[in-house]
């Protein structure tokens, strides 16, 4: 009887707030259909999958595909490129939206604020294909505007797209150009939630802008920063392959080949579905373990965590 009462109470709450449940339903359906249902296919990582035999008929091979990946001569190069690109992007790309949001928040002129926001948001809406084409045009060894500018300053032309040493810098800073403005949105929203009385009190106490930013703005958005940092760390072994693939060539492949591009070549183009599924599963497990560790560390040191 007690259990029935609890169930009826829950059902009454659902009926009372049914609009909210309807709003969240599409998001839950998306996650269920595109993230959980495909997990059924993970079994082919342990099978020698053949289209003619299907999931059930394909023979089990155990950890064969994982062993093949671990014994790959370029295994450590793929891991290093993936992690170094993510760390580089974290070191450069993560703090810039925070700094930009703080600067925009300090702008008193509404026209200037809106202009800066529009200019910095705009590159985000450029497709990856177009953005990659623009990067190659700007950095072209002969006709690129960047090399012309370097020559005007008395320097020598740089082969940005063919020198492996420049690939990570080109990738990271082009990503900052495209996404820094868009990344400020969540920080500006967090800044708008800071208690205005604290800001007024700081002005009365004689705090200048830098002091206000350091003692009020940054502590106010610190939980948001930490949550986003945890999410970024949870993807340390993953990176989008589209732009890398478009900027990649045989001259810079030593520095540009990451796990996702390797999986694309062998899985989509080569049809080695079991092998690349095993790599994807290995990658996902590493990200999951790192997310658990970083979240636990953040929870231990601060009061902010994902769970």
Number of C-alpha atoms within 10 A of each C-alpha: 6 7 8 9 10 11 12 12 12 12 13 12 11 13 11 11 11 13 11 10 13 10 10 11 12 11 10 11 12 11 12 12 11 10 10 11 10 10 11 9 11 15 18 25 25 20 23 21 22 15 9 8 11 11 17 11 13 16 15 15 13 14 12 16 21 20 12 14 16 12 11 12 10 13 14 12 17 21 16 17 19 21 19 16 23 22 17 16 19 17 12 16 21 19 14 18 22 22 15 20 24 18 12 19 16 13 13 9 9 10 10 12 15 13 11 15 18 13 10 19 20 14 19 18 11 12 12 15 13 11 19 20 15 14 19 17 15 16 21 20 18 13 11 16 14 19 21 19 13 13 13 10 9 9 11 12 17 17 15 21 20 18 14 19 15 16 21 20 16 17 19 20 16 18 18 21 16 21 20 25 23 20 21 22 16 17 21 18 13 18 19 14 11 15 12 10 9 14 17 12 11 17 14 9 9 11 15 10 12 11 13 16 18 11 15 17 21 17 13 18 20 14 16 18 18 17 16 15 16 21 14 17 22 21 18 21 25 22 17 11 19 15 18 21 19 14 21 21 15 10 12 19 17 18 21 27 23 26 25 23 19 16 21 17 14 14 17 12 9 11 12 17 20 23 24 26 21 25 22 18 16 16 18 16 13 17 19 16 12 18 20 17 15 18 23 17 13 18 14 11 10 11 8 16 18 15 7
